[in-house]
Amino acid sequence: MSAQIGGLTREQARAQLAPWRDRAPPIGAHEYQQRLERARALMRAHGMDALLIGAGASLRYFTGVPWGASERLVALLLTASGSPLLVCPAFEEGSLDAVLSIPAEKRLWGEHEDPHALVAQAMRERGAKTLGLDPAAGFWVHTGLGRHLDTRAIADAAPVVDGCRACKSPAELALMQQACDMTLHVHRLAAGLAEEGLRTDELVRFIDEAHRTLGADNGSTFCIVQYGHATAYPHGIPGVQSLRENDLVLIDTGCSVQGYQSDITRTWIFGRASDAQCRIWDLERAAQQAAFDAVRPGTPCEAVDAAARKVLEAAGLGPDYRLPGLPHRTGHGCGMSVHEAPYLVRGNHTALAPGMCCSDEPMIVVPEAFGVRLEDHFHVSESGAQWFTPPSPGIDRPFA
């Protein structure tokens, strides 16, 4: 077993945790304005007079408001001209003012009122006839709008939202880099805690505590810890497992920094790896590298997925989603959502462009035995891909 796995006590691990010193600056007022103007340009290109963005990651992206969706409508209405307009429950006005990062008008509604009517009224006042609706909005929002607008005039705003969010600015990349650096540090400490009998729930709690101590928004955004045969299930199986000698360990976790996400997976051996485990681990690393090497501006997303599968199929795995092999897409976009556009999957002809950020995780599953997932993120540069975190060098040495 390498020096990177085991050997740390809880006290020694906690001693290596402190609020992160090299903190990325927040998104500035000028960048928020650029986002709104970019959205307006895309609205014009897609024939939309107005855009409605509900609470969630996209509302935070355009306004700085970090609220999640609820049964009460909180939304940004952006029209071709005029100030952005926030529709919000009246009793939430003070809380809204405390987090709003852009100048905006407000349309407040009481609990007995229909907020969708306010949206329709504001559109009429501004001469807007067609509305692009946030693709993440619940069906109830579409239904509510349909009481006041011709539903034929309501379109999917995904081309606008994805067109704005898919390519990250330098400020966004810096926030994502901080989140990734923090999570990789947590991974190192988690591997150091490995010992016979360590329960998965204990490790999950430590990882959450570590993210919180470093200064993540809310501890771990998610955390999957699986041992042995449970690693054969991409998102794990229920129940608590205890670590045994020669178990594979799969840890998939991430955090949020000012709304920007990390998502990193490491798979390593606690003890001595079998020949079969070493072979699959090495194939996984080769497939991950092949996907990375395929990235260029203008390359379709599906070509990255194909590059990873080519490595696996040449080794007799698959083909397609058959097992043993890769049961899912090679990667997903990441930013203010852990999973967002663009997706690295067959059939996605979206051309990669500088600033796009994706995971690279062509997991290999050997049914009823084990699985290996190595997940790092890259961003597209003018010349190719750039890693946020250095990939694992070996099954018994998970960190470069």
Solvent accessible surface area in square Angstrom, and as a share of the most:
residue,aa,sasa,rsa
1,M,129,0.58
2,S,28,0.18
3,A,109,0.84
4,Q,48,0.21
5,I,6,0.03
6,G,13,0.13
7,G,79,0.76
8,L,47,0.23
9,T,69,0.40
10,R,64,0.23
11,E,120,0.54
12,Q,90,0.40
13,A,0,0.00
14,R,106,0.39
15,A,87,0.68
16,Q,91,0.41
17,L,17,0.09
18,A,60,0.46
19,P,96,0.61
20,W,55,0.19
21,R,235,0.86
22,D,117,0.61
23,R,112,0.41
24,A,12,0.09
25,P,89,0.56
26,P,94,0.59
27,I,22,0.11
28,G,39,0.38
29,A,81,0.63
30,H,135,0.60
31,E,25,0.11
32,Y,21,0.08
33,Q,81,0.36
34,Q,98,0.44
35,R,12,0.04
36,L,3,0.01
37,E,79,0.36
38,R,118,0.43
39,A,0,0.00
40,R,21,0.07
41,A,37,0.29
42,L,21,0.11
43,M,2,0.01
44,R,156,0.57
45,A,79,0.61
46,H,89,0.40
47,G,54,0.52
48,M,14,0.06
49,D,51,0.27
50,A,0,0.00
51,L,0,0.00
52,L,1,0.01
53,I,0,0.00
54,G,14,0.13
55,A,18,0.14
56,G,26,0.25
57,A,32,0.25
58,S,8,0.05
59,L,0,0.00
60,R,66,0.24
61,Y,10,0.04
62,F,0,0.00
63,T,0,0.00
64,G,12,0.12
65,V,0,0.00
66,P,62,0.39
67,W,55,0.19
68,G,57,0.55
69,A,83,0.64
70,S,59,0.38
71,E,128,0.57
72,R,82,0.30
73,L,6,0.03
74,V,13,0.08
75,A,0,0.00
76,L,0,0.00
77,L,0,0.00
78,L,0,0.00
79,T,3,0.01
80,A,59,0.46
81,S,80,0.52
82,G,47,0.45
83,S,50,0.32
84,P,15,0.09
85,L,0,0.00
86,L,0,0.00
87,V,0,0.00
88,C,0,0.00
89,P,1,0.01
90,A,48,0.37
91,F,123,0.51
92,E,49,0.22
93,E,58,0.26
94,G,54,0.52
95,S,58,0.38
96,L,0,0.00
97,D,75,0.39
98,A,87,0.67
99,V,48,0.27
100,L,38,0.19
101,S,48,0.31
102,I,13,0.06
103,P,113,0.71
104,A,29,0.22
105,E,75,0.34
106,K,64,0.27
107,R,51,0.19
108,L,60,0.30
109,W,14,0.05
110,G,20,0.19
111,E,108,0.48
112,H,167,0.74
113,E,85,0.38
114,D,45,0.23
115,P,13,0.08
116,H,9,0.04
117,A,33,0.25
118,L,37,0.18
119,V,0,0.00
120,A,1,0.00
121,Q,79,0.35
122,A,0,0.00
123,M,1,0.00
124,R,155,0.57
125,E,99,0.44
126,R,66,0.24
127,G,58,0.55
128,A,11,0.08
129,K,163,0.69
130,T,47,0.27
131,L,1,0.00
132,G,0,0.00
133,L,17,0.08
134,D,7,0.04
135,P,69,0.43
136,A,90,0.70
137,A,28,0.22
138,G,30,0.29
139,F,163,0.68
140,W,106,0.37
141,V,7,0.04
142,H,56,0.25
143,T,64,0.37
144,G,0,0.00
145,L,0,0.00
146,G,28,0.27
147,R,148,0.54
148,H,69,0.31
149,L,32,0.16
150,D,72,0.37
151,T,64,0.37
152,R,215,0.78
153,A,27,0.21
154,I,21,0.11
155,A,48,0.37
156,D,89,0.46
157,A,0,0.00
158,A,25,0.19
159,P,56,0.35
160,V,0,0.00
161,V,5,0.03
162,D,56,0.29
163,G,28,0.27
164,C,8,0.05
165,R,26,0.10
166,A,11,0.09
167,C,53,0.32
168,K,14,0.06
169,S,28,0.18
170,P,116,0.73
171,A,30,0.23
172,E,5,0.02
173,L,35,0.17
174,A,41,0.32
175,L,0,0.00
176,M,1,0.00
177,Q,59,0.26
178,Q,7,0.03
179,A,0,0.00
180,C,1,0.01
181,D,52,0.27
182,M,0,0.00
183,T,0,0.00
184,L,17,0.08
185,H,45,0.20
186,V,0,0.00
187,H,1,0.01
188,R,87,0.32
189,L,4,0.02
190,A,0,0.00
191,A,0,0.00
192,G,4,0.04
193,L,3,0.01
194,A,5,0.04
195,E,91,0.41
196,E,113,0.51
197,G,38,0.37
198,L,5,0.02
199,R,94,0.34
200,T,7,0.04
201,D,40,0.21
202,E,43,0.19
203,L,2,0.01
204,V,51,0.29
205,R,138,0.50
206,F,6,0.02
207,I,1,0.00
208,D,40,0.21
209,E,61,0.27
210,A,0,0.00
211,H,0,0.00
212,R,136,0.50
213,T,53,0.31
214,L,3,0.01
215,G,28,0.27
216,A,11,0.08
217,D,55,0.29
218,N,113,0.58
219,G,1,0.01
220,S,20,0.13
221,T,65,0.38
222,F,54,0.23
223,C,31,0.18
224,I,32,0.16
225,V,6,0.03
226,Q,15,0.07
227,Y,8,0.03
228,G,14,0.13
229,H,101,0.45
230,A,0,0.00
231,T,0,0.00
232,A,7,0.05
233,Y,82,0.31
234,P,38,0.24
235,H,138,0.61
236,G,20,0.19
237,I,51,0.26
238,P,131,0.83
239,G,60,0.58
240,V,86,0.49
241,Q,32,0.14
242,S,56,0.36
243,L,2,0.01
244,R,158,0.58
245,E,113,0.51
246,N,72,0.37
247,D,13,0.07
248,L,1,0.01
249,V,0,0.00
250,L,2,0.01
251,I,1,0.00
252,D,9,0.05
253,T,1,0.00
254,G,0,0.00
255,C,0,0.00
256,S,13,0.08
257,V,1,0.00
258,Q,54,0.24
259,G,3,0.03
260,Y,1,0.00
261,Q,16,0.07
262,S,0,0.00
263,D,4,0.02
264,I,0,0.00
265,T,0,0.00
266,R,1,0.00
267,T,0,0.00
268,W,2,0.01
269,I,2,0.01
270,F,13,0.05
271,G,15,0.14
272,R,202,0.74
273,A,22,0.17
274,S,53,0.34
275,D,129,0.67
276,A,57,0.44
277,Q,26,0.11
278,C,46,0.27
279,R,118,0.43
280,I,7,0.04
281,W,4,0.01
282,D,86,0.45
283,L,27,0.13
284,E,0,0.00
285,R,51,0.19
286,A,45,0.35
287,A,0,0.00
288,Q,0,0.00
289,Q,57,0.25
290,A,24,0.19
291,A,0,0.00
292,F,29,0.12
293,D,79,0.41
294,A,29,0.22
295,V,0,0.00
296,R,123,0.45
297,P,49,0.31
298,G,51,0.49
299,T,26,0.15
300,P,50,0.32
301,C,0,0.00
302,E,43,0.19
303,A,35,0.28
304,V,0,0.00
305,D,2,0.01
306,A,57,0.44
307,A,22,0.17
308,A,0,0.00
309,R,19,0.07
310,K,152,0.65
311,V,39,0.23
312,L,5,0.02
313,E,73,0.33
314,A,91,0.70
315,A,31,0.24
316,G,64,0.62
317,L,12,0.06
318,G,23,0.22
319,P,59,0.37
320,D,56,0.29
321,Y,91,0.35
322,R,155,0.57
323,L,78,0.39
324,P,59,0.37
325,G,0,0.00
326,L,2,0.01
327,P,40,0.25
328,H,50,0.22
329,R,74,0.27
330,T,0,0.00
331,G,1,0.01
332,H,3,0.01
333,G,0,0.00
334,C,0,0.00
335,G,0,0.00
336,M,16,0.07
337,S,31,0.20
338,V,32,0.18
339,H,85,0.38
340,E,17,0.08
341,A,27,0.21
342,P,6,0.04
343,Y,65,0.25
344,L,0,0.00
345,V,40,0.23
346,R,139,0.51
347,G,48,0.46
348,N,30,0.16
349,H,132,0.59
350,T,60,0.35
351,A,52,0.40
352,L,2,0.01
353,A,31,0.24
354,P,53,0.33
355,G,7,0.07
356,M,15,0.07
357,C,1,0.00
358,C,0,0.00
359,S,0,0.00
360,D,0,0.00
361,E,18,0.08
362,P,0,0.00
363,M,0,0.00
364,I,0,0.00
365,V,4,0.02
366,V,33,0.19
367,P,59,0.37
368,E,143,0.64
369,A,42,0.32
370,F,20,0.08
371,G,0,0.00
372,V,0,0.00
373,R,3,0.01
374,L,0,0.00
375,E,1,0.01
376,D,0,0.00
377,H,2,0.01
378,F,0,0.00
379,H,37,0.17
380,V,2,0.01
381,S,25,0.16
382,E,144,0.65
383,S,82,0.53
384,G,4,0.03
385,A,12,0.09
386,Q,81,0.36
387,W,57,0.20
388,F,9,0.04
389,T,2,0.01
390,P,62,0.39
391,P,17,0.11
392,S,1,0.00
393,P,56,0.35
394,G,14,0.13
395,I,18,0.09
396,D,67,0.35
397,R,115,0.42
398,P,0,0.00
399,F,4,0.02
400,A,72,0.56
